[in-house]
Amino acid sequence: MQKSKRAVVLLSGGLDSSTTLAIARHAGFEIYALSFRYGQRHAAELDAAKRIAAKFGVAEHVISTIDLRAFGGSALTDSAIEVPKHRELAAMAEGIPVTYVPARNTVFLSFALAWCEVLGAFDIFIGVNALDYSGYPDCRPEYVSAFEKMSNLATKAGVEGAARFTIHAPLIELSKSEIIRRGVELGVDYGLTVTCYDPDATGAACGACDACLLRLKGFAENAIRDPARYRSSAA
Amino acid sequence: MQKSKRAVVLLSGGLDSSTTLAIARHAGFEIYALSFRYGQRHAAELDAAKRIAAKFGVAEHVISTIDLRAFGGSALTDSAIEVPKHRELAAMAEGIPVTYVPARNTVFLSFALAWCEVLGAFDIFIGVNALDYSGYPDCRPEYVSAFEKMSNLATKAGVEGAARFTIHAPLIELSKSEIIRRGVELGVDYGLTVTCYDPDATGAACGACDACLLRLKGFAENAIRDPARYRSSAA
């Protein structure tokens, strides 16, 4: 049997990254999952990442600790900024959300690149999405392609011409509803994933932040009940 | 008086980054110095970074902890790999040294970019050098330029067109001897800097690793005595 190619998959424990992992596995890659403890307000996401990684039998799951809080600047890491609730989809599409974490995907992809070099891997999977998160600059195809180009100049393999790095962003052109449909086909158990920006201490979702609203809409469009646990007060 | 523009300067505490900081200051920037605790074998470098930052009166000095050791793969972070000693310059120029840390500059620049976004800064200074370290892929002009391009697509400011990021690499075409000459002109106290890949517990340099040999050659070419402290056993 041919040895599988290795891929590093960025895994937050959310719906998008879990679907991305399933897609990478389905494509035949041996999976090295990478998560970050980056000053998130809550640990529920990382617990979810561990469950997903275990469920899919990844070759290795590394949780790397980095401190982006030292720089501040996002509602997801800075407790002084409030997570917005019950916004209309139109409002979400306007401007860059306060939940944007400065240069987050660039930092995450850089770590993935470092791990690739050590593993001898040339494939990185990231679950960015340009449609639902149009406000995030580092979720656009032109960004992903610029990172890929930079990777091939940054690395030993790039210099030696051994191989080319590919940054796979299989969800980039999909709607949330299409992502969920694909994930269900591939057997992703969405009950294990955490999407909410503001879960309670038990990990139950709020049902009202941008991420929850988009997720619920995606399930509704597939006429599937979202298996995630919501707070009893949630919509 | 006009308010100074802010710049993030990557500061390792070595000769190159300290000279780079002096150049950024001389150019009129208000300096935000950024160092990393990234699993170096020794703390001497970071102590040096603190001394340099204090000496130059930077606006802020952040030391960010990241764990690249989780991935292994370099003599500088993996204690199983030995630091090579007494190599000829010709041997140094061949291939990529074992002291190369996977994707290190990409990781460092990503953090600098995150801090820039929070500070509203658009200038990053990095002391990479393409001549003496031709073996490091992420020290080449084409790499720096690719990172700059990616930065302008990765960020809020890039999307909103508020300003353009510039990655300054003022040493990139200089020889070690030219770097030292420039630093001396700008008043850098090289006695504060640490260059050695393998200092002892007191911070004294070995005088035999690639970094020490290049440094000593640079001082010799300027007919200046290197004020760094070398071990008594050192060449």
Contacts between the chains, C-beta under 8 A, distances in Angstrom:
chain1	res1	chain2	res2	distance
A	62	B	70	5.3
A	62	B	71	7.5
A	64	B	66	7.4
A	64	B	67	5.9
A	64	B	70	5.8
A	65	B	65	7.4
A	65	B	66	7.8
A	65	B	67	6.1
A	66	B	64	7.5
A	66	B	65	7.8
A	66	B	66	5.1
A	66	B	67	8.0
A	67	B	64	5.8
A	67	B	65	6.1
A	67	B	66	7.9
A	68	B	114	6.0
A	70	B	62	5.3
A	70	B	64	5.8
A	71	B	62	7.5
A	71	B	114	5.4
A	71	B	115	4.7
A	71	B	117	7.9
A	71	B	118	4.6
A	72	B	118	5.6
A	73	B	117	6.6
A	73	B	118	3.9
A	96	B	156	5.1
A	96	B	159	6.9
A	96	B	160	7.7
A	100	B	156	6.8
A	101	B	114	7.9
A	102	B	113	7.6
A	102	B	114	4.2
A	102	B	115	7.6
A	102	B	117	3.8
A	102	B	118	5.5
A	102	B	155	7.6
A	102	B	156	7.7
A	103	B	110	5.9
A	103	B	111	7.8
A	103	B	113	4.4
A	103	B	114	3.8
A	103	B	117	5.9
A	103	B	154	6.0
A	103	B	155	6.5
A	104	B	114	7.4
A	105	B	154	7.2
A	106	B	110	4.5
A	106	B	113	6.0
A	106	B	114	7.5
A	106	B	150	7.2
A	106	B	151	7.7
A	106	B	154	4.8
A	107	B	107	7.5
A	107	B	110	4.4
A	107	B	111	6.4
A	107	B	114	6.1
A	109	B	110	7.9
A	110	B	103	5.9
A	110	B	106	4.5
A	110	B	107	4.4
A	110	B	109	7.9
A	110	B	110	4.4
A	111	B	103	7.8
A	111	B	107	6.4
A	113	B	102	7.6
A	113	B	103	4.4
A	113	B	106	6.0
A	114	B	68	6.0
A	114	B	71	5.4
A	114	B	101	7.9
A	114	B	102	4.2
A	114	B	103	3.7
A	114	B	104	7.4
A	114	B	106	7.5
A	114	B	107	6.1
A	115	B	71	4.7
A	115	B	102	7.6
A	117	B	71	7.9
A	117	B	73	6.7
A	117	B	102	3.8
A	117	B	103	5.9
A	118	B	71	4.5
A	118	B	72	5.6
A	118	B	73	3.9
A	118	B	102	5.5
A	137	B	153	6.8
A	137	B	154	6.0
A	137	B	155	5.6
A	137	B	156	6.0
A	137	B	158	5.8
A	137	B	159	4.2
A	138	B	153	7.9
A	138	B	154	4.7
A	138	B	155	7.5
A	140	B	153	7.1
A	142	B	153	5.4
A	143	B	150	7.2
A	143	B	153	4.3
A	143	B	154	5.5
A	146	B	146	7.5
A	146	B	149	5.5
A	146	B	150	4.0
A	146	B	153	4.8
A	146	B	154	7.6
A	147	B	150	5.4
A	147	B	154	7.6
A	149	B	146	5.5
A	149	B	149	7.6
A	149	B	150	7.4
A	150	B	106	7.2
A	150	B	143	7.2
A	150	B	146	4.0
A	150	B	147	5.4
A	150	B	149	7.4
A	150	B	150	4.8
A	151	B	106	7.7
A	153	B	137	6.8
A	153	B	138	7.9
A	153	B	140	7.0
A	153	B	142	5.4
A	153	B	143	4.3
A	153	B	146	4.8
A	154	B	103	6.1
A	154	B	105	7.2
A	154	B	106	4.9
A	154	B	137	6.0
A	154	B	138	4.7
A	154	B	143	5.5
A	154	B	146	7.6
A	154	B	147	7.6
A	155	B	102	7.6
A	155	B	103	6.5
A	155	B	137	5.6
A	155	B	138	7.5
A	156	B	96	5.1
A	156	B	100	6.8
A	156	B	102	7.7
A	156	B	137	6.0
A	158	B	137	5.8
A	159	B	96	7.0
A	159	B	137	4.2
A	160	B	96	7.7
